[in-house]
Amino acid sequence: MLRLRAFRPTNDKIVKIQMHPTHPWLVTADASDHVSVWNWEHRQIIYELKPGGVDERRLVGAKLEKLAEGESEPRGKPTEAIRGGSVKQVSFYDDDVRFWQLWRNQSAAAESPAAAGHVTSTFTSPAASTKGRHFLVICCENKAIFLDLVTMRGRDVPKQELDNRSLLWQVLNPSSSFFVMVFLSKTTAVDGPLVAFGGSDGVIRVLSMITWKLARRYTGGHKGAISCLMNFMAASGESLLVSGGSDGLLVLWSADNALDSRELVPKLSLKAHDGGVIAVELSRVIGNAPQLITIGADKTLAIWDTVSFKELRRIKPVPKLACHSVASWCHPRAPNLDILTCVKDSHIWAVEHPTYSALTRPLCELSALVPPQLLVSHKKLKVYSMVAHPLQPHLVATGTNIGIILCEFDQKSLPPVAVLPTPTESREHTAVYVVERELKLLQFQLSNTTAPALGSNGSLSDTGRFRGEIPEQLHVKQTKKHITTPAPHDSYSVLSVSSSGK
């Protein structure tokens, strides 16, 4: 169902990937800690750096800026000279990202009937520190880098500024490093935009992007490293932060800006996955409260209700492999598919009706999309990261061991149904379709309940129907039959009828 939109070969496997909601930008990090921003529309690399080490260009630029500001003698070691260590996460942050994150959270919460009067569409004006700027944010083991892609000026936040400990303490306890981050949608005018960092010590530290100081801590939730963070809104209108850790726990925290406390404790803790939680995703449900999707080291995918926080479903999308990426998906051409996930193989997997049948089937074979000569030097194409575009569901990007593959929905792909010829003078129509690799027969007949008549004063309305005409009501009479012959392919095979009608 997917075809190739853009491809960029790389020398190393892409382990982190993220897309900008409104600009054709895609940021990636490979296994060697190289970070690049790629304009997939114009096939151009906007920016490249290796934050794991010391970027000499940024270090020289920082020294020149301080000289221009009148500081002749540098005070201490510049933060740009601190080695970042391994890259844990990459992301964009600007006014567009903030707006669409808030819109996604509010629209998902507003689907619930219980949300009436609780969820309001409010968007405050952006803070002066971020207005008109496009931040590339890189979360490393030892520091976080905020790089403005407009001015190319950056701000490095070392880990000692977030845990308020001396450099000596960090040497004695090197395990207190940053792992993941998430931007909080509800902020205050004083603290401005807030970004939460999860650490290997199980503590979540929140940084203010106005003061660049520690704003609050979330403690007592995890006994191991934090592996994923996500901000969402409940049907009650409360802003919540959910974290997953290597201890297998899914912990819920309050993220409302009305809280004055600088030390916050968990609201709820759940045992989610044996061996650790890998990722968490928000799923919008039509007419109901949003759901949480988690994947874990136990090779399972779990779906959670955000009202009762009870487990709704648990499946193994690919029984022998653990999922490393998951995305909530919604496309009008595939309304039965709600979740995309990837393991270390060459497929993008789709989960059909996750809370009911929960069937997993390959959505795309990526090996068929890339040039064959690129697969000669590799044994097999493997996916290491995947992300769906937040606003354009027909775009899905994957990071592989040969490069970045951007796929789009193939408009020429046909649904798995074929209409059979209707016999002469017969009002009954027949179609064949595929469900779970089984052929089924659908017979239906349309009948009118009224015979609309047009008076002499009839005229066309704005809708194209004659005024005075009674809307035609069609009743559908249908029967379904099962054909025992199994289909040799999956449900996205193309069905066709021969010219003879057989």
Rosetta blueprint (number, residue, H / E / L):
1 M L
2 L E
3 R E
4 L E
5 R E
6 A E
7 F E
8 R E
9 P E
10 T L
11 N L
12 D L
13 K L
14 I E
15 V E
16 K E
17 I E
18 Q E
19 M E
20 H L
21 P L
22 T L
23 H L
24 P L
25 W E
26 L E
27 V E
28 T E
29 A E
30 D E
31 A L
32 S L
33 D L
34 H L
35 V E
36 S E
37 V E
38 W E
39 N E
40 W L
41 E L
42 H L
43 R L
44 Q E
45 I E
46 I E
47 Y E
48 E E
49 L E
50 K L
51 P L
52 G L
53 G L
54 V L
55 D L
56 E H
57 R H
58 R H
59 L H
60 V H
61 G H
62 A H
63 K H
64 L H
65 E H
66 K H
67 L H
68 A H
69 E L
70 G L
71 E L
72 S L
73 E L
74 P L
75 R L
76 G L
77 K L
78 P L
79 T H
80 E H
81 A H
82 I L
83 R L
84 G L
85 G L
86 S L
87 V E
88 K E
89 Q E
90 V E
91 S E
92 F E
93 Y E
94 D L
95 D H
96 D H
97 V H
98 R H
99 F H
100 W H
101 Q H
102 L H
103 W H
104 R H
105 N H
106 Q H
107 S H
108 A H
109 A H
110 A H
111 E L
112 S L
113 P H
114 A H
115 A H
116 A L
117 G L
118 H L
119 V L
120 T L
121 S L
122 T L
123 F L
124 T L
125 S L
126 P L
127 A L
128 A L
129 S L
130 T L
131 K L
132 G L
133 R L
134 H L
135 F E
136 L E
137 V E
138 I E
139 C E
140 C E
141 E L
142 N L
143 K E
144 A E
145 I E
146 F E
147 L E
148 D E
149 L L
150 V L
151 T L
152 M L
153 R L
154 G E
155 R E
156 D E
157 V E
158 P E
159 K L
160 Q H
161 E H
162 L H
163 D H
164 N L
165 R L
166 S L
167 L H
168 L H
169 W H
170 Q H
171 V H
172 L H
173 N L
174 P L
175 S L
176 S L
177 S L
178 F E
179 F E
180 V E
181 M E
182 V E
183 F E
184 L E
185 S E
186 K E
187 T E
188 T E
189 A L
190 V L
191 D L
192 G E
193 P E
194 L E
195 V E
196 A E
197 F E
198 G E
199 G E
200 S L
201 D L
202 G L
203 V L
204 I E
205 R E
206 V E
207 L E
208 S E
209 M L
210 I L
211 T L
212 W L
213 K L
214 L E
215 A E
216 R E
217 R E
218 Y E
219 T L
220 G L
221 G L
222 H L
223 K L
224 G L
225 A L
226 I E
227 S E
228 C E
229 L E
230 M E
231 N E
232 F E
233 M E
234 A L
235 A L
236 S L
237 G L
238 E L
239 S E
240 L E
241 L E
242 V E
243 S E
244 G E
245 G E
246 S L
247 D L
248 G L
249 L E
250 L E
251 V E
252 L E
253 W E
254 S E
255 A L
256 D L
257 N L
258 A L
259 L L
260 D L
261 S L
262 R L
263 E E
264 L E
265 V L
266 P L
267 K L
268 L E
269 S E
270 L E
271 K E
272 A L
273 H L
274 D L
275 G L
276 G L
277 V E
278 I E
279 A E
280 V E
281 E E
282 L E
283 S E
284 R L
285 V L
286 I L
287 G L
288 N L
289 A L
290 P L
291 Q E
292 L E
293 I E
294 T E
295 I E
296 G E
297 A L
298 D L
299 K L
300 T L
301 L E
302 A E
303 I E
304 W E
305 D E
306 T L
307 V L
308 S L
309 F L
310 K L
311 E E
312 L E
313 R E
314 R E
315 I E
316 K L
317 P L
318 V L
319 P L
320 K L
321 L L
322 A L
323 C L
324 H L
325 S E
326 V E
327 A E
328 S E
329 W L
330 C L
331 H L
332 P L
333 R L
334 A L
335 P L
336 N L
337 L E
338 D E
339 I E
340 L E
341 T E
342 C E
343 V L
344 K L
345 D L
346 S L
347 H E
348 I E
349 W E
350 A E
351 V E
352 E E
353 H L
354 P L
355 T L
356 Y L
357 S L
358 A L
359 L E
360 T E
361 R E
362 P E
363 L E
364 C E
365 E E
366 L H
367 S H
368 A H
369 L L
370 V L
371 P L
372 P H
373 Q H
374 L H
375 L H
376 V L
377 S L
378 H L
379 K L
380 K L
381 L L
382 K L
383 V E
384 Y E
385 S E
386 M E
387 V E
388 A E
389 H L
390 P L
391 L L
392 Q L
393 P L
394 H L
395 L E
396 V E
397 A E
398 T E
399 G E
400 T E
401 N L
402 I L
403 G E
404 I E
405 I E
406 L E
407 C E
408 E E
409 F E
410 D L
411 Q L
412 K L
413 S L
414 L L
415 P L
416 P L
417 V E
418 A E
419 V E
420 L E
421 P L
422 T L
423 P L
424 T L
425 E L
426 S L
427 R L
428 E E
429 H E
430 T E
431 A E
432 V E
433 Y E
434 V E
435 V E
436 E L
437 R L
438 E E
439 L E
440 K E
441 L E
442 L E
443 Q E
444 F E
445 Q E
446 L E
447 S E
448 N E
449 T L
450 T L
451 A L
452 P L
453 A L
454 L L
455 G L
456 S L
457 N L
458 G L
459 S L
460 L E
461 S L
462 D L
463 T L
464 G L
465 R L
466 F E
467 R L
468 G L
469 E L
470 I L
471 P L
472 E L
473 Q L
474 L E
475 H E
476 V E
477 K E
478 Q E
479 T E
480 K E
481 K E
482 H E
483 I E
484 T E
485 T E
486 P E
487 A L
488 P L
489 H L
490 D L
491 S L
492 Y L
493 S L
494 V L
495 L L
496 S L
497 V L
498 S L
499 S L
500 S L
501 G L
502 K L
